C-alpha cells in the first residue's frame, strides 16, 4: 500500500489551523504547510502563520523557508514537500497537509511532474512592458492562444502567473498544461474539507482582518519595506500586503485599505472553492462548527485501521 497522508483543506479563515492542532493532540502527525505565502520569512500576521505556541504542539514544516525578496516556484515546493513527507513517514508519523493553496495541494496529491524552468528576467521585463502598453486583457489573450487550458486556471488579472506561463512556453516550446504531466499518486490520502455558509465565512474574514490590524499588520508591512521588500515581489502579492503598501505610501486611507482587504479576501475565499470543489467526491466535507473534531477523529481512525 502507498504511504498514507491526511489533508485539511478549505477556504481562508474557515478554521483549518484550529482543527489541525486538535488532530495533532490525538494522533502521531506532523504538519506540512500547503500555503504559498507562509513559506516566506517575516510575513507572519498577514498570512495567519501558526504561532510559536501552535508550533510547540506539533512539528510544522515548510514555513519560513524563503526570503521574501526571492521568488519561489511550484517545482521547488514539490521537491521540498516530497522530501519532507518521506522523512515524516520514516519517523513513523502521518504527514498532515494543512493549507489553502489549491495548486500546491493538487500537485502533491495528484503527483504533478512540473518543469523546473528558471526565471528569465529579460523575458519578464519584455512582458511587463507589453503589459504596460496593452493591458492585462491583451496579455491574457496571448496565453489563451498558446495554452487555453492553463489560462482557464489563472485569474486574468494575476499578471505574474500569466507571465510565468508564457515564460515556460518561451523556454520549452510547450504549454504549461502539457508539461505538468501527472502519474499515479505516490500516496494514499484522506482529504478533509472544512467549510461553512458564505455569510458566516464573510463575517469571520472581516473579524480576522480587524484582528490582524490590531496585532500589528501595518507595522509588519512597514518592516518588510525597510528590509527592501516591495509591492512587486512575489511574496507581497497575497491579499492585504499590497493594499497596506499603498497606505504606507500615502496613496489611500487606512480605512479604505482595510475595506479593500476584506472585499478581496472574500473574493479569494470564493476562488479557493475552484480548487477544492464542494462536489468533489474525493473530499470529505465537514461543517467547521459543531462536532467537526469528533467527526475528523472518527474519519482518521477509519482511514488508518
C-alpha positions as CSV (number, residue, x, y, z in Angstrom):
1,X,0.0,0.0,0.0
2,X,1.2,3.5,-0.7
3,X,2.2,5.8,2.1
4,X,-0.6,7.5,4.0
5,X,-1.2,11.2,4.1
6,X,-4.1,13.3,5.5
7,X,-5.0,16.7,4.3
8,X,-7.2,19.5,5.8
9,X,-8.2,22.0,3.1
10,X,-10.7,24.7,2.6
11,X,-11.1,28.5,2.2
12,X,-9.2,31.1,4.2
13,X,-10.4,31.8,7.8
14,X,-12.6,28.7,8.0
15,X,-10.7,27.1,10.9
16,X,-8.1,24.7,9.3
17,X,-5.3,25.6,11.7
18,X,-7.5,25.0,14.8
19,X,-8.7,21.7,13.5
20,X,-5.1,20.6,12.6
21,X,-3.9,21.3,16.2
22,X,-6.8,19.3,17.6
23,X,-5.8,16.4,15.3
24,X,-2.2,16.8,16.4
25,X,-3.2,16.3,20.1
26,X,-4.8,13.0,19.2
27,X,-2.7,11.4,16.5
28,X,1.0,11.0,15.7
29,X,1.2,13.6,12.9
30,X,3.5,16.3,11.7
31,X,2.0,19.2,9.8
32,X,3.2,20.1,6.3
33,X,2.1,23.6,5.3
34,X,0.3,23.9,1.9
35,X,0.4,27.7,1.8
36,X,2.3,29.7,-0.8
37,X,2.8,32.7,1.5
38,X,3.6,31.0,4.8
39,X,6.8,29.8,3.1
40,X,8.2,33.4,3.4
41,X,10.1,34.7,6.4
42,X,8.7,37.9,8.1
43,X,5.2,37.5,6.6
44,X,3.6,36.4,9.8
45,X,0.5,38.3,10.7
46,X,-1.0,38.8,7.2
47,X,-0.5,35.1,6.3
48,X,-2.1,33.8,9.6
49,X,1.1,31.8,10.2
50,X,0.9,29.4,13.1
51,X,2.1,31.0,16.3
52,X,5.2,29.8,18.2
53,X,2.7,28.3,20.7
54,X,1.0,26.4,17.9
55,X,4.3,25.1,16.6
56,X,5.2,23.8,20.1
57,X,2.2,21.5,20.0
58,X,3.3,19.7,16.8
59,X,6.2,19.9,14.3
60,X,5.4,22.2,11.4
61,X,7.2,22.0,8.0
62,X,7.7,24.4,5.0
63,X,7.1,27.6,7.0
64,X,9.7,30.4,7.0
65,X,11.8,28.7,4.3
66,X,12.2,31.5,1.8
67,X,13.5,35.1,1.7
68,X,10.6,37.5,0.9
69,X,12.8,39.1,-1.8
70,X,13.2,35.8,-3.6
71,X,10.8,34.0,-6.0
72,X,9.6,30.5,-5.2
73,X,8.2,28.1,-7.7
74,X,5.8,25.2,-7.6
75,X,8.6,22.9,-8.7
76,X,10.7,23.9,-5.7
77,X,7.8,23.4,-3.4
78,X,7.1,19.9,-4.7
79,X,10.7,18.9,-4.4
80,X,10.8,20.1,-0.8
81,X,7.4,18.8,0.2
82,X,8.0,15.3,-1.2
83,X,11.3,15.1,0.8
84,X,9.7,16.3,4.0
85,X,6.8,13.8,3.6
86,X,9.2,11.0,3.0
87,X,11.2,11.9,6.2
88,X,7.9,12.1,8.2
89,X,7.0,8.6,7.1
90,X,10.4,7.3,8.1
91,X,9.8,8.6,11.6
92,X,6.6,6.6,11.7
93,X,4.3,9.6,11.7
94,X,1.5,10.7,9.4
95,X,2.0,13.8,7.3
96,X,-0.9,16.2,7.8
97,X,-1.2,18.7,4.9
98,X,-2.8,21.9,6.0
99,X,-3.5,25.0,3.9
100,X,-5.5,26.8,1.3
101,X,-3.2,26.9,-1.7
102,X,-5.1,24.6,-4.1
103,X,-2.4,24.3,-6.7
104,X,0.2,23.1,-4.1
105,X,-2.3,20.6,-2.7
106,X,-3.4,19.1,-6.0
107,X,0.2,19.0,-7.3
108,X,1.2,16.9,-4.3
109,X,-1.8,14.6,-4.2
110,X,-2.1,14.2,-8.0
111,X,1.7,13.8,-8.4
112,X,2.2,16.5,-10.9
113,X,5.5,16.5,-12.7
114,X,6.3,20.2,-13.0
115,X,9.1,21.6,-15.2
116,X,11.8,23.5,-13.3
117,X,12.2,26.4,-15.7
118,X,14.5,29.1,-14.2
119,X,13.3,32.7,-14.2
120,X,14.2,34.7,-17.4
121,X,14.4,38.3,-16.2
122,X,14.8,39.7,-19.7
123,X,11.7,37.9,-20.9
124,X,9.7,39.0,-17.9
125,X,10.8,42.6,-18.4
126,X,9.6,42.3,-22.1
127,X,6.2,41.0,-20.9
128,X,6.0,43.8,-18.2
129,X,6.5,46.3,-21.0
130,X,3.8,44.6,-23.1
131,X,1.5,44.7,-20.1
132,X,2.1,48.4,-19.5
133,X,1.5,49.2,-23.2
134,X,-1.5,46.9,-23.9
135,X,-3.1,46.0,-20.5
136,X,-3.9,42.8,-18.6
137,X,-6.6,41.6,-21.1
138,X,-4.1,41.6,-24.1
139,X,-1.5,39.8,-22.0
140,X,-4.1,37.2,-21.0
141,X,-5.2,36.7,-24.6
142,X,-1.6,35.8,-25.6
143,X,-1.7,33.0,-23.0
144,X,-5.1,31.8,-24.2
145,X,-3.7,31.4,-27.8
146,X,-0.9,29.1,-26.7
147,X,-2.3,27.4,-23.6
148,X,-6.1,27.8,-23.2
149,X,-6.2,25.0,-20.6
150,X,-3.7,26.8,-18.2
151,X,-5.5,30.1,-19.0
152,X,-8.7,28.7,-17.6
153,X,-7.0,28.1,-14.2
154,X,-5.4,31.5,-14.0
155,X,-7.0,34.7,-12.9
156,X,-6.7,37.1,-15.9
157,X,-5.8,39.9,-13.5
158,X,-2.9,37.8,-12.0
159,X,-0.3,39.1,-14.4
160,X,2.6,37.4,-12.6
161,X,1.1,33.9,-13.2
162,X,0.2,34.8,-16.8
163,X,3.8,35.9,-17.5
164,X,5.1,32.7,-15.8
165,X,3.0,30.5,-18.1
166,X,4.2,32.5,-21.1
167,X,7.8,32.2,-19.8
168,X,7.6,28.4,-19.6
169,X,6.3,28.3,-23.2
170,X,9.1,30.6,-24.4
171,X,11.8,28.2,-23.0
172,X,10.3,24.8,-23.7
173,X,8.1,25.3,-26.7
174,X,5.3,23.5,-24.9
175,X,2.3,24.7,-22.9
176,X,2.4,24.6,-19.1
177,X,-0.6,22.4,-19.0
178,X,1.1,19.8,-21.2
179,X,4.4,19.9,-19.2
180,X,2.6,19.5,-15.9
181,X,2.1,15.8,-16.5
182,X,0.6,13.6,-13.9
183,X,1.2,10.0,-12.9
184,X,-0.3,7.7,-10.3
185,X,-0.3,9.3,-6.9
186,X,2.5,8.0,-4.6
187,X,0.2,8.5,-1.6
188,X,-3.0,7.0,-0.2
189,X,-4.8,10.1,1.0
190,X,-7.7,11.2,3.2
191,X,-8.8,14.7,2.3
192,X,-10.9,16.6,4.7
193,X,-12.5,19.8,3.6
194,X,-13.7,22.4,6.1
195,X,-16.5,24.7,5.1
196,X,-19.3,26.9,6.4
197,X,-22.1,29.0,4.9
198,X,-21.0,32.1,3.0
199,X,-22.4,34.8,5.3
200,X,-20.7,33.3,8.3
201,X,-17.4,32.9,6.5
202,X,-17.6,36.6,5.4
203,X,-18.1,37.7,9.0
204,X,-15.1,35.6,10.1
205,X,-13.0,37.1,7.4
206,X,-13.9,40.6,8.5
207,X,-13.1,39.8,12.1
208,X,-9.8,38.2,11.2
209,X,-8.7,41.2,9.2
210,X,-9.6,43.5,12.1
211,X,-7.6,41.3,14.5
212,X,-4.6,41.2,12.1
213,X,-4.6,45.0,12.0
214,X,-4.8,45.0,15.8
215,X,-1.9,42.6,16.1
216,X,0.4,45.0,14.1
217,X,0.0,44.0,10.4
218,X,0.6,47.6,9.3
219,X,3.9,47.6,11.2
220,X,4.8,44.2,9.7
221,X,4.4,45.6,6.2
222,X,6.4,48.7,7.2
223,X,9.2,46.4,8.5
224,X,9.2,44.5,5.2
225,X,9.6,47.7,3.2
226,X,12.5,48.6,5.5
227,X,14.1,45.2,4.5
228,X,13.9,46.1,0.8
229,X,10.8,44.1,0.1
230,X,8.3,46.0,-2.1
231,X,4.9,45.5,-3.6
232,X,6.3,44.0,-6.7
233,X,7.9,41.0,-5.0
234,X,6.1,37.7,-5.3
235,X,5.8,37.4,-1.5
236,X,3.8,40.6,-1.4
237,X,1.2,39.5,-3.9
238,X,-1.1,37.9,-1.4
239,X,-4.2,39.9,-0.4
240,X,-3.5,42.6,2.1
241,X,0.1,43.3,1.7
242,X,0.0,45.5,-1.4
243,X,-3.1,47.3,0.0
244,X,-1.1,48.2,3.1
245,X,1.9,49.2,1.0
246,X,-0.3,51.7,-0.8
247,X,-1.5,53.0,2.5
248,X,2.1,53.4,3.8
249,X,3.0,55.3,0.6
250,X,0.2,57.7,1.3
251,X,-1.9,56.6,-1.7
252,X,-5.0,55.7,0.3
253,X,-6.6,56.0,3.8
254,X,-6.2,53.1,6.2
255,X,-9.9,52.6,6.5
256,X,-10.1,52.2,2.7
257,X,-7.2,49.8,2.6
258,X,-8.8,47.7,5.3
259,X,-12.1,47.5,3.4
260,X,-10.4,46.6,0.2
261,X,-8.6,43.8,2.1
262,X,-11.9,42.4,3.4
263,X,-13.5,42.6,0.0
264,X,-10.6,40.9,-1.8
265,X,-10.3,38.3,0.9
266,X,-13.9,37.3,0.5
267,X,-13.4,37.1,-3.3
268,X,-10.3,35.0,-2.7
269,X,-12.2,32.6,-0.4
270,X,-14.7,32.1,-3.2
271,X,-12.0,31.3,-5.7
272,X,-10.5,28.7,-3.4
273,X,-13.6,26.5,-4.0
274,X,-12.4,26.3,-7.6
275,X,-9.5,24.1,-6.3
276,X,-11.5,22.4,-3.5
277,X,-14.9,21.8,-5.1
278,X,-17.8,21.0,-2.8
279,X,-18.9,18.4,-5.4
280,X,-15.5,16.6,-5.4
281,X,-16.2,13.1,-4.2
282,X,-12.6,12.6,-3.0
283,X,-13.0,15.4,-0.4
284,X,-15.0,14.6,2.8
285,X,-16.6,18.0,3.6
286,X,-17.2,18.9,7.2
287,X,-19.0,21.9,8.7
288,X,-16.5,24.0,10.7
289,X,-18.6,24.2,13.8
290,X,-20.4,21.6,15.9
291,X,-18.8,18.2,16.0
292,X,-16.1,18.8,13.4
293,X,-13.3,17.5,15.7
294,X,-15.2,14.3,16.6
295,X,-16.1,13.6,13.0
296,X,-12.5,14.2,11.9
297,X,-11.1,11.8,14.6
298,X,-13.5,9.1,13.5
299,X,-12.7,9.5,9.8
300,X,-9.0,9.3,10.6
301,X,-9.4,6.2,12.8
302,X,-11.3,4.5,10.0
303,X,-8.7,5.6,7.4
304,X,-5.7,4.3,9.4
305,X,-7.1,1.0,10.6
